[in-house]
Amino acid sequence: MRTSPRDTFRPGARSLGTWVKLAGPESVEIMAFAGFDFVVLDLEHAPLDLSATFASVSLADALGLTPLVRVPDHAPSTIQKVLDMGAHGLVVPRVQDGGQAAAVARAFSFPPAGTRGAGSTSRAGRWGTLPPDEYVADGRDRALLVVQVESAAAVAAADEIAAVPEVGGILLGSADLALDLGVGPGDAAVSAAVSAVRETARAHGRLFGLAHGADPEAVRTGLDAGNDFALVANDTTFLATAARAAVTAVRASEKRHA
């Protein structure tokens, strides 16, 4: 049986992950070698297609790196395909209220809790070699559903969102929340929302996490405050930052020795 995401994501685990936005397998391999606990393959804000995502999920799984996928929408057909490619779980954006959370949970879950169809001949069912009851148990008991709270309306509805039984975790999108509120990311209103939603998640026994840049102090502060997991930057920003730093250093060296 594949490693359960429950091994990576558990209360107080302080798990570290990053977004993957590039289609090649190199990013996933690099993040595994770097020591991350998980990756989130980003179908919402990156030009990844399902074939590239499938390859990256398979590679992450083989490397012991927990692969989650952020789907681009709430469509049950997308959710079904991503789960049957063997993703350990989903990150679902723009969940606004308990009704949307419940609808996503139904698409995520096998009957009787939901409407997910049986696809045991997929990779999630080891191409038909995993007994159907184990395939269903794997999806029912091990897959992780993380929903994103990204607006003032969603923050206000956090209690009903977290109350949906199939929701395993909440990822608060502080950048989108700040846009929705019309304030900067560091504004006190955003910080207050983070604290409030974290407490709501804890009250319902749900995991809570934030996405950060690469500032280690910001990540540590969030984990010390009780966040269970953190997303640290992403593959493209790591590359862009290193490239810019290298060019800047070389140009500075040239000027010093001119």
C-alpha positions as CSV (number, residue, x, y, z in Angstrom):
1,M,0.0,0.0,0.0
2,R,1.3,3.5,-0.9
3,T,2.4,5.8,1.9
4,S,-0.5,7.6,3.5
5,P,-0.7,11.4,3.4
6,R,-1.8,11.0,7.0
7,D,1.9,10.2,7.7
8,T,2.9,13.6,6.3
9,F,-0.1,15.7,7.4
10,R,-1.0,15.4,11.1
11,P,-1.6,17.9,13.8
12,G,1.6,19.6,14.8
13,A,3.7,17.9,12.1
14,R,5.2,21.1,10.9
15,S,5.4,19.6,7.4
16,L,7.1,21.6,4.7
17,G,6.0,21.6,1.1
18,T,6.3,23.7,-2.1
19,W,4.3,24.5,-5.2
20,V,5.4,22.9,-8.5
21,K,4.5,24.9,-11.6
22,L,6.9,23.4,-14.2
23,A,5.9,20.5,-16.3
24,G,9.1,18.5,-16.3
25,P,9.9,15.9,-13.7
26,E,13.1,17.7,-12.6
27,S,11.3,20.0,-10.2
28,V,9.7,17.1,-8.3
29,E,13.0,15.3,-8.1
30,I,14.8,18.4,-6.9
31,M,12.2,19.0,-4.2
32,A,12.5,15.5,-3.0
33,F,16.3,15.7,-2.8
34,A,16.0,19.1,-1.1
35,G,14.1,17.4,1.8
36,F,10.6,18.7,1.4
37,D,7.8,16.6,2.8
38,F,5.3,17.2,0.1
39,V,4.7,19.1,-3.2
40,V,1.5,20.6,-4.5
41,L,1.3,20.3,-8.3
42,D,-0.5,23.5,-9.4
43,L,-3.2,23.1,-12.0
44,E,-4.7,26.5,-11.1
45,H,-1.9,29.0,-11.7
46,A,0.4,27.0,-14.0
47,P,0.2,25.6,-17.5
48,L,0.4,22.0,-16.3
49,D,-1.8,19.5,-18.1
50,L,-3.0,16.2,-16.8
51,S,-0.3,14.1,-18.5
52,A,2.5,16.2,-16.9
53,T,0.7,16.1,-13.6
54,F,0.3,12.3,-13.8
55,A,4.1,11.9,-14.5
56,S,5.0,14.1,-11.5
57,V,2.6,12.4,-9.2
58,S,4.1,9.0,-10.1
59,L,7.7,10.3,-9.6
60,A,6.9,12.0,-6.3
61,D,5.3,8.8,-5.0
62,A,8.3,6.7,-6.0
63,L,10.6,9.2,-4.2
64,G,8.6,9.1,-1.0
65,L,7.5,12.7,-1.5
66,T,3.7,13.2,-0.8
67,P,2.1,14.5,-4.0
68,L,-1.0,16.7,-3.7
69,V,-2.6,18.4,-6.7
70,R,-4.3,21.8,-6.7
71,V,-7.2,21.4,-9.1
72,P,-8.3,24.4,-11.2
73,D,-12.0,24.2,-10.3
74,H,-14.6,22.2,-8.5
75,A,-15.6,20.0,-11.4
76,P,-16.2,16.4,-10.3
77,S,-14.7,15.1,-13.6
78,T,-11.4,16.9,-12.8
79,I,-11.4,15.7,-9.2
80,Q,-12.1,12.1,-10.3
81,K,-9.2,12.1,-12.8
82,V,-6.7,13.6,-10.4
83,L,-7.6,11.1,-7.7
84,D,-7.4,8.2,-10.0
85,M,-4.0,9.2,-11.2
86,G,-2.8,8.4,-7.7
87,A,-2.6,11.9,-6.1
88,H,-2.5,11.5,-2.3
89,G,-4.9,14.4,-2.0
90,L,-6.3,17.6,-3.4
91,V,-6.0,21.3,-2.7
92,V,-9.3,22.9,-3.9
93,P,-9.2,26.7,-4.4
94,R,-11.9,29.3,-3.8
95,V,-14.2,27.4,-1.5
96,Q,-16.6,30.1,-0.3
97,D,-19.0,28.4,2.1
98,G,-20.1,25.2,3.6
99,G,-22.3,24.3,0.6
100,Q,-19.3,24.5,-1.8
101,A,-17.2,22.5,0.7
102,A,-19.9,19.8,0.8
103,A,-20.2,19.7,-3.0
104,V,-16.4,19.3,-3.3
105,A,-16.4,16.6,-0.6
106,R,-19.1,14.7,-2.5
107,A,-17.0,14.6,-5.7
108,F,-14.0,13.6,-3.6
109,S,-15.7,10.8,-1.7
110,F,-16.9,7.3,-2.7
111,P,-20.6,6.4,-1.8
112,P,-22.3,6.6,0.5
113,A,-20.7,9.8,1.5
114,G,-20.2,11.0,-2.1
115,T,-20.5,10.4,-5.8
116,R,-16.9,9.5,-6.9
117,G,-17.0,6.7,-9.4
118,A,-15.1,3.5,-9.2
119,G,-12.0,3.4,-11.3
120,S,-9.9,0.6,-9.8
121,T,-8.2,-0.1,-13.1
122,S,-6.5,3.3,-12.8
123,R,-3.1,4.0,-11.3
124,A,-4.8,4.5,-7.9
125,G,-6.0,0.9,-8.2
126,R,-2.6,-0.3,-9.3
127,W,-4.0,-0.8,-12.8
128,G,-6.6,-3.3,-11.6
129,T,-4.3,-5.4,-9.4
130,L,-5.4,-3.8,-6.1
131,P,-8.6,-5.5,-4.9
132,P,-11.6,-3.1,-5.4
133,D,-12.3,-3.0,-1.7
134,E,-8.7,-1.9,-1.0
135,Y,-9.0,0.7,-3.7
136,V,-12.1,2.1,-2.2
137,A,-10.6,2.0,1.4
138,D,-7.5,3.8,0.1
139,G,-9.6,6.6,-1.3
140,R,-11.9,6.7,1.7
141,D,-9.4,6.5,4.5
142,R,-6.1,7.9,3.2
143,A,-6.7,10.6,0.6
144,L,-6.5,14.1,2.0
145,L,-8.9,16.9,1.0
146,V,-7.6,20.4,1.7
147,V,-9.8,23.4,0.9
148,Q,-8.6,26.9,0.4
149,V,-10.2,29.9,2.3
150,E,-9.4,32.9,0.2
151,S,-12.0,35.6,0.7
152,A,-13.8,37.6,3.4
153,A,-16.9,35.5,2.7
154,A,-15.0,32.3,3.2
155,V,-13.4,33.5,6.4
156,A,-16.9,34.3,7.7
157,A,-18.1,30.8,6.7
158,A,-15.0,29.0,8.1
159,D,-16.9,27.2,10.8
160,E,-19.4,25.6,8.3
161,I,-16.6,24.8,5.9
162,A,-14.5,23.1,8.6
163,A,-17.6,21.2,9.8
164,V,-17.8,19.2,6.6
165,P,-16.6,15.7,7.7
166,E,-14.5,14.9,4.6
167,V,-12.5,18.2,4.8
168,G,-9.1,17.2,6.2
169,G,-7.4,20.6,6.2
170,I,-7.7,24.3,5.4
171,L,-5.1,26.3,3.5
172,L,-5.7,30.0,4.0
173,G,-4.8,32.0,0.9
174,S,-3.5,35.2,2.5
175,A,-2.6,36.9,-0.8
176,D,-6.0,36.4,-2.3
177,L,-7.7,37.3,1.0
178,A,-5.7,40.6,1.1
179,L,-6.8,41.4,-2.5
180,D,-10.4,40.6,-1.5
181,L,-10.2,42.9,1.6
182,G,-8.4,45.6,-0.4
183,V,-5.4,45.7,2.0
184,G,-1.8,44.7,1.9
185,P,-0.7,41.1,2.8
186,G,0.8,42.2,6.1
187,D,-2.3,44.1,7.2
188,A,-3.8,43.4,10.6
189,A,-7.1,42.3,9.1
190,V,-5.3,39.4,7.3
191,S,-3.4,38.4,10.5
192,A,-6.7,38.4,12.4
193,A,-8.3,36.2,9.8
194,V,-5.4,33.8,9.9
195,S,-5.7,33.4,13.6
196,A,-9.5,33.1,13.6
197,V,-9.5,30.4,10.8
198,R,-6.6,28.5,12.5
199,E,-8.6,28.3,15.7
200,T,-11.7,27.2,13.8
201,A,-9.8,24.5,12.1
202,R,-8.3,23.3,15.4
203,A,-11.8,23.3,17.0
204,H,-13.0,20.9,14.3
205,G,-9.9,18.7,14.3
206,R,-8.7,20.0,10.9
207,L,-5.2,20.7,9.7
208,F,-4.3,24.3,9.0
209,G,-1.6,25.7,6.8
210,L,-0.3,28.8,5.0
211,A,1.6,29.5,1.8
212,H,4.7,31.6,2.3
213,G,7.6,33.0,0.3
214,A,11.1,31.7,1.1
215,D,11.5,33.7,4.3
216,P,12.5,31.2,6.9
217,E,11.5,33.4,9.8
218,A,7.9,33.9,8.4
219,V,7.6,30.1,8.0
220,R,8.9,29.4,11.5
221,T,6.6,32.1,13.0
222,G,3.6,30.5,11.4
223,L,4.5,27.0,12.6
224,D,5.2,28.2,16.1
225,A,1.8,29.8,16.1
226,G,0.2,26.4,15.5
227,N,0.2,25.9,11.7
228,D,0.4,22.2,10.9
229,F,2.0,22.7,7.5
230,A,3.6,25.4,5.3
231,L,4.1,25.9,1.6
232,V,7.5,27.5,1.0
233,A,7.8,29.5,-2.3
234,N,7.6,27.4,-5.6
235,D,9.9,25.9,-8.1
236,T,9.8,28.8,-10.6
237,T,10.5,31.4,-7.9
238,F,13.4,29.3,-6.5
239,L,14.9,29.3,-10.1
240,A,14.2,33.0,-10.8
241,T,15.6,34.1,-7.5
242,A,18.8,32.0,-7.8
243,A,19.3,33.2,-11.4
244,R,18.8,36.9,-10.5
245,A,21.2,36.5,-7.6
246,A,23.9,34.9,-9.7
247,V,23.7,37.7,-12.4
248,T,23.6,40.4,-9.8
249,A,26.7,38.9,-8.1
250,V,28.6,38.6,-11.3
251,R,27.8,42.2,-12.4
252,A,28.8,43.5,-9.0
253,S,32.1,41.6,-9.3
254,E,32.8,43.0,-12.7
255,K,32.3,46.6,-11.4
256,R,34.6,46.0,-8.4
257,H,37.4,44.8,-10.7
258,A,36.8,47.2,-13.6
